[in-house]
């Protein structure tokens, strides 16, 4: 009962923060360029709360799985409803979205994802500020008798720069790359005594659990970095890069067939993950919030119809060529993309529910 209540509150907080900051980015950019926003809504469906301020209706709706800014002229050139412009404050010029320049529209759309990136980074700063020493990529010492990684080339004091050709921004990168390597063996690049050293095949042992699953044995420890404003700011950027690259590689794996739909998570799967994070503690919840915010920003920038990334292509094309893609074409492309995304969401939600059964 208590866990369910905490999960619900945590889910509202996480979804609310990630969606609110995304839509706020669109809204503030639209106001900056004098574009009329008819409604700023968090959630879909029936309104739970609604107020009009400065000519814009601010709403909180029943289904907290997204949000929107209703900007007349975004999908068509029709004027806004009668009287809606008259209700505006002088802070809003009242231009239709379609009346703004292509690069202004570009930045209005881009600002949603940009604000998600800002939120993700700030949450990482907060997380690193409140926890203990930050794990570096410099080896302090080895664990156990005859550790495999030491026997295959690693030494105490080595700074791991890359694994399997991929730069390691944070210590978690090393684990991520090794788990993707065959037989937990991969080439490494390290900095040793000021020199760059190539290690062709660093090996790690595998342990078999009671369920028969094999896991890698990480047989070394790393130095901790003291928390200072400078180190926290720098390592928060490193963790941002780590999350962003992992997300992009996940999308690439899905597109290339290396991962299936059953490895994606929809709202049901995210709530399940939030429930687990609540049990582990606030640090896991903050980490999940940062991950979801960065994920939403990246996902929206993908050049997929109905997402912000496709709209950005339309506006960039118009800005460069001075010829707009017809709104009718945009509407058809976005409608097709929306239908495909809805079908994907249904499939992912079904997969999430199946995992729980």
C-alpha positions as CSV (number, residue, x, y, z in Angstrom):
1,X,0.0,0.0,0.0
2,X,2.7,2.5,1.0
3,X,5.0,1.4,-1.8
4,X,2.1,1.8,-4.3
5,X,1.4,5.3,-3.0
6,X,5.1,6.3,-3.1
7,X,5.4,4.8,-6.7
8,X,2.4,6.9,-7.8
9,X,3.8,10.1,-6.3
10,X,7.3,9.4,-7.7
11,X,5.8,8.6,-11.2
12,X,3.8,11.9,-11.1
13,X,6.9,13.8,-10.1
14,X,9.2,12.2,-12.7
15,X,6.7,12.3,-15.6
16,X,5.5,15.8,-14.6
17,X,9.0,17.2,-14.4
18,X,10.2,15.8,-17.7
19,X,7.1,16.8,-19.6
20,X,6.7,20.2,-17.9
21,X,10.2,21.3,-18.7
22,X,9.9,20.1,-22.3
23,X,6.7,22.0,-23.0
24,X,8.0,25.0,-21.0
25,X,10.9,25.1,-23.5
26,X,8.5,25.4,-26.4
27,X,6.3,27.9,-24.6
28,X,9.1,30.3,-23.5
29,X,10.6,30.2,-27.0
30,X,7.2,31.0,-28.6
31,X,6.7,33.9,-26.2
32,X,10.2,35.1,-27.0
33,X,9.3,35.3,-30.7
34,X,5.8,36.7,-30.1
35,X,4.0,33.6,-31.2
36,X,0.5,33.2,-29.8
37,X,0.1,30.1,-27.6
38,X,-3.6,29.3,-27.3
39,X,-3.1,26.6,-24.6
40,X,-0.3,25.2,-22.5
41,X,-1.3,21.7,-21.3
42,X,0.4,19.1,-19.1
43,X,-1.4,15.8,-19.9
44,X,-4.2,14.8,-22.2
45,X,-7.9,14.1,-21.9
46,X,-10.4,15.9,-19.6
47,X,-9.0,19.0,-17.8
48,X,-8.5,18.7,-14.0
49,X,-7.5,22.3,-13.7
50,X,-7.5,25.2,-16.1
51,X,-6.8,29.0,-15.9
52,X,-6.4,31.7,-18.5
53,X,-3.4,34.0,-18.1
54,X,-2.1,36.5,-20.6
55,X,-4.3,35.1,-23.3
56,X,-3.0,31.6,-22.8
57,X,-5.0,28.8,-21.2
58,X,-2.9,26.8,-18.8
59,X,-4.3,23.3,-18.1
60,X,-3.5,20.1,-16.2
61,X,-5.3,17.1,-17.8
62,X,-6.2,13.7,-16.6
63,X,-3.8,11.5,-18.5
64,X,-0.2,12.5,-17.5
65,X,1.6,10.9,-20.5
66,X,2.7,14.0,-22.3
67,X,1.6,17.6,-22.9
68,X,1.3,20.1,-25.6
69,X,1.4,23.8,-26.6
70,X,-1.5,24.7,-28.9
71,X,-0.1,27.2,-31.3
72,X,-2.6,28.2,-34.1
73,X,-0.9,28.0,-37.4
74,X,1.4,25.2,-36.5
75,X,-0.6,22.5,-38.4
76,X,-2.7,24.8,-40.6
77,X,-2.9,28.4,-41.6
78,X,-6.3,28.9,-40.0
79,X,-6.8,31.8,-37.6
80,X,-7.2,31.1,-33.9
81,X,-10.7,30.9,-32.4
82,X,-12.6,34.2,-32.3
83,X,-11.7,36.4,-29.4
84,X,-8.6,34.4,-28.5
85,X,-6.2,37.1,-29.7
86,X,-8.1,39.8,-27.9
87,X,-7.6,38.1,-24.6
88,X,-3.8,38.3,-24.9
89,X,-1.6,40.6,-22.8
90,X,0.6,43.1,-24.5
91,X,3.5,40.7,-23.9
92,X,2.3,38.5,-26.7
93,X,2.3,39.9,-30.2
94,X,-0.4,37.5,-31.4
95,X,1.4,36.1,-34.5
96,X,0.3,32.8,-35.8
97,X,3.0,30.1,-35.6
98,X,3.1,30.0,-39.5
99,X,3.7,33.8,-39.5
100,X,7.0,33.5,-37.7
101,X,10.2,33.0,-39.7
102,X,11.4,29.5,-40.4
103,X,14.4,29.8,-38.1
104,X,12.2,31.2,-35.3
105,X,9.9,28.2,-35.7
106,X,13.0,25.9,-35.8
107,X,14.2,27.3,-32.4
108,X,10.7,27.1,-30.9
109,X,10.6,23.4,-31.7
110,X,14.2,22.8,-30.7
111,X,13.7,24.4,-27.3
112,X,11.7,21.6,-26.0
113,X,14.5,19.0,-26.3
114,X,17.0,21.6,-25.2
115,X,15.2,22.1,-21.9
116,X,15.1,18.4,-21.4
117,X,18.9,18.4,-21.8
118,X,19.2,21.2,-19.3
119,X,17.1,19.4,-16.8
120,X,19.0,16.2,-17.2
121,X,22.3,17.9,-16.7
122,X,21.1,19.9,-13.6
123,X,19.7,16.7,-12.0
124,X,23.1,15.0,-12.6
125,X,24.8,18.0,-10.9
126,X,22.4,17.7,-8.0
127,X,23.0,13.9,-7.8
128,X,26.8,14.2,-7.8
129,X,26.7,17.0,-5.3
130,X,24.8,14.9,-2.8
131,X,26.6,11.6,-3.1
132,X,30.1,10.5,-2.0
133,X,33.3,10.7,-4.0
134,X,32.9,10.4,-7.8
135,X,34.3,7.2,-9.3
136,X,37.1,8.0,-11.7
137,X,38.5,5.8,-14.5
138,X,41.9,5.5,-12.8
139,X,42.7,2.0,-11.4
140,X,43.5,2.0,-7.7
141,X,44.1,-1.7,-7.2
142,X,43.0,-5.2,-8.0
143,X,40.7,-7.7,-6.2
144,X,41.1,-11.4,-5.6
145,X,43.9,-13.8,-6.4
146,X,45.3,-13.6,-9.9
147,X,42.8,-11.1,-11.3
148,X,42.3,-11.7,-15.0
149,X,42.4,-8.0,-16.0
150,X,45.8,-7.6,-14.4
151,X,47.2,-10.8,-15.9
152,X,46.1,-9.5,-19.4
153,X,47.7,-6.1,-19.2
154,X,46.1,-3.6,-16.8
155,X,48.2,-2.1,-14.1
156,X,47.5,0.0,-11.0
157,X,47.5,3.7,-11.9
158,X,46.2,3.1,-15.5
159,X,43.6,5.6,-16.6
160,X,41.2,3.8,-18.9
161,X,40.5,6.0,-21.9
162,X,38.6,3.6,-24.2
163,X,37.2,0.1,-24.4
164,X,36.6,-1.6,-27.7
165,X,37.3,1.6,-29.5
166,X,34.7,3.6,-27.5
167,X,35.7,6.5,-25.3
168,X,35.0,6.0,-21.6
169,X,33.6,9.1,-20.1
170,X,32.8,7.6,-16.7
171,X,33.5,4.3,-14.9
172,X,30.1,2.9,-15.9
173,X,31.2,3.2,-19.5
174,X,33.9,0.5,-18.8
175,X,31.3,-1.9,-17.5
176,X,28.8,-1.1,-20.3
177,X,31.4,-1.7,-23.0
178,X,32.7,-4.9,-21.4
179,X,29.2,-6.4,-21.1
180,X,28.8,-5.9,-24.8
181,X,32.1,-7.5,-25.6
182,X,32.4,-11.2,-26.5
183,X,33.6,-13.4,-23.6
184,X,34.2,-10.2,-21.6
185,X,37.4,-9.6,-23.5
186,X,38.1,-6.3,-25.3
187,X,40.9,-4.0,-26.5
188,X,41.6,-1.1,-24.2
189,X,43.5,2.2,-24.5
190,X,45.0,3.5,-21.2
191,X,47.1,6.4,-20.1
192,X,50.1,5.1,-18.2
193,X,52.7,7.4,-16.7
194,X,51.8,10.1,-19.3
195,X,52.0,7.8,-22.2
196,X,49.1,6.2,-24.3
197,X,49.3,2.4,-24.2
198,X,47.2,0.0,-26.3
199,X,46.2,-3.2,-24.6
200,X,44.9,-5.6,-27.4
201,X,42.9,-8.0,-25.2
202,X,42.0,-7.3,-21.6
203,X,40.1,-10.3,-20.1
204,X,37.7,-10.5,-17.2
205,X,36.4,-13.6,-15.6
206,X,32.8,-14.7,-15.6
207,X,30.8,-16.0,-12.6
208,X,27.7,-18.2,-13.0
209,X,24.8,-17.4,-10.7
210,X,22.2,-19.8,-9.2
211,X,19.9,-19.1,-12.1
212,X,22.6,-20.2,-14.6
213,X,23.2,-16.6,-15.9
214,X,26.8,-15.6,-16.4
215,X,28.0,-12.2,-15.2
216,X,31.3,-10.4,-15.5
217,X,33.6,-10.2,-12.5
218,X,35.0,-6.7,-12.2
219,X,38.3,-7.3,-10.5
220,X,39.7,-3.8,-9.9
221,X,38.8,-0.7,-7.9
222,X,39.1,2.9,-9.1
223,X,40.1,6.1,-7.3
224,X,37.5,8.5,-6.0
225,X,37.4,12.1,-7.0
226,X,36.6,14.7,-4.3
227,X,33.5,16.8,-4.8
228,X,34.2,20.4,-5.7
229,X,32.0,22.8,-7.9
230,X,34.5,22.3,-10.7
231,X,34.6,18.5,-10.5
232,X,30.9,18.1,-10.1
233,X,30.2,20.4,-13.1
234,X,32.7,18.5,-15.3
235,X,31.7,15.0,-14.3
236,X,28.0,15.8,-14.7
237,X,28.8,16.6,-18.3
238,X,30.6,13.3,-18.6
239,X,27.6,11.4,-17.2
240,X,25.4,13.3,-19.6
241,X,27.6,12.1,-22.5
242,X,27.5,8.5,-21.1
243,X,23.6,8.5,-20.9
244,X,23.2,10.2,-24.3
245,X,25.6,7.7,-26.1
246,X,23.9,4.7,-24.4
247,X,20.5,6.0,-25.5
248,X,21.6,6.6,-29.1
249,X,23.3,3.2,-29.3
250,X,20.1,1.6,-28.0
251,X,18.1,3.3,-30.8
252,X,20.8,2.2,-33.3
253,X,20.5,-1.4,-32.0
254,X,16.8,-1.3,-32.4
255,X,17.0,0.1,-36.0
256,X,19.6,-2.5,-37.0
257,X,17.7,-5.4,-35.5
258,X,20.2,-6.1,-32.7
259,X,17.5,-5.3,-30.1
260,X,13.8,-6.1,-30.2
261,X,10.6,-4.3,-29.2
262,X,10.5,-6.4,-26.0
263,X,13.6,-4.5,-24.9
264,X,11.8,-1.2,-25.1
265,X,9.8,0.3,-22.2
266,X,6.6,2.2,-22.4
267,X,4.7,4.0,-19.6
268,X,3.9,0.7,-17.8
269,X,7.6,-0.3,-18.0
270,X,8.8,3.1,-16.8
271,X,6.4,3.1,-13.8
272,X,7.7,-0.4,-12.9
273,X,11.3,1.0,-13.1
274,X,10.2,3.9,-11.0
275,X,8.8,1.5,-8.4
276,X,12.2,-0.2,-8.2
277,X,14.0,3.1,-8.0
278,X,11.7,4.1,-5.1
279,X,12.7,0.9,-3.2
280,X,16.4,1.6,-3.8
281,X,16.3,5.2,-2.8
282,X,16.3,8.8,-3.9
283,X,19.6,8.5,-5.7
284,X,18.2,5.9,-8.1
285,X,15.1,8.1,-8.6
286,X,17.2,11.1,-9.5
287,X,19.3,9.1,-11.8
288,X,16.2,7.8,-13.5
289,X,14.8,11.3,-13.9
290,X,18.0,12.5,-15.6
291,X,18.0,9.4,-17.9
292,X,14.3,9.9,-18.9
293,X,14.8,13.6,-19.5
294,X,17.8,13.1,-21.7
295,X,16.0,10.2,-23.4
296,X,12.9,12.3,-24.2
297,X,15.1,15.1,-25.6
298,X,17.0,12.7,-27.9
299,X,13.9,10.8,-28.9
300,X,12.1,14.0,-29.9
301,X,15.1,15.0,-32.1
302,X,15.0,11.8,-34.1
303,X,13.9,12.6,-37.7
304,X,10.8,10.5,-37.4
305,X,7.4,11.9,-38.7
306,X,5.2,13.4,-35.9
307,X,8.3,14.0,-33.7
308,X,10.1,17.4,-33.3
309,X,13.0,16.1,-35.3
310,X,11.0,15.8,-38.5
311,X,9.5,19.3,-38.0
312,X,13.0,20.7,-37.6
313,X,13.9,19.2,-40.9
314,X,10.9,20.9,-42.5
315,X,11.9,24.3,-41.0
316,X,15.6,24.0,-41.8
317,X,14.7,23.1,-45.4
318,X,12.6,26.3,-45.6
319,X,15.3,28.4,-43.9
320,X,17.9,27.2,-46.4
321,X,15.9,27.1,-49.6
322,X,13.4,29.8,-48.8
323,X,10.7,27.4,-49.9
324,X,8.3,26.0,-47.4
325,X,7.2,22.4,-47.4
326,X,3.4,22.6,-48.0
327,X,1.5,22.4,-44.7
328,X,-0.7,19.7,-46.3
329,X,2.4,17.6,-46.9
330,X,3.6,18.2,-43.4
331,X,0.2,17.2,-42.0
332,X,0.1,14.0,-44.0
333,X,3.6,13.0,-43.0
334,X,3.0,13.8,-39.3
335,X,-0.3,11.9,-39.3
336,X,1.3,8.8,-40.7
337,X,4.1,9.1,-38.2
338,X,1.7,9.5,-35.3
339,X,-0.2,6.4,-36.4
340,X,3.0,4.4,-36.5
341,X,4.1,5.7,-33.0
342,X,0.7,4.9,-31.5
343,X,1.0,1.3,-32.9
344,X,4.5,1.1,-31.5
345,X,3.3,2.3,-28.1
346,X,0.5,-0.3,-28.0
347,X,3.0,-3.0,-28.9
348,X,5.5,-1.8,-26.2
349,X,2.7,-1.5,-23.6
350,X,1.6,-5.0,-24.4
351,X,5.2,-6.2,-24.0
352,X,5.5,-4.4,-20.6
353,X,2.3,-6.0,-19.3
354,X,3.4,-9.4,-20.5
355,X,6.6,-9.1,-18.5
356,X,4.6,-8.4,-15.3
357,X,2.4,-11.5,-15.7
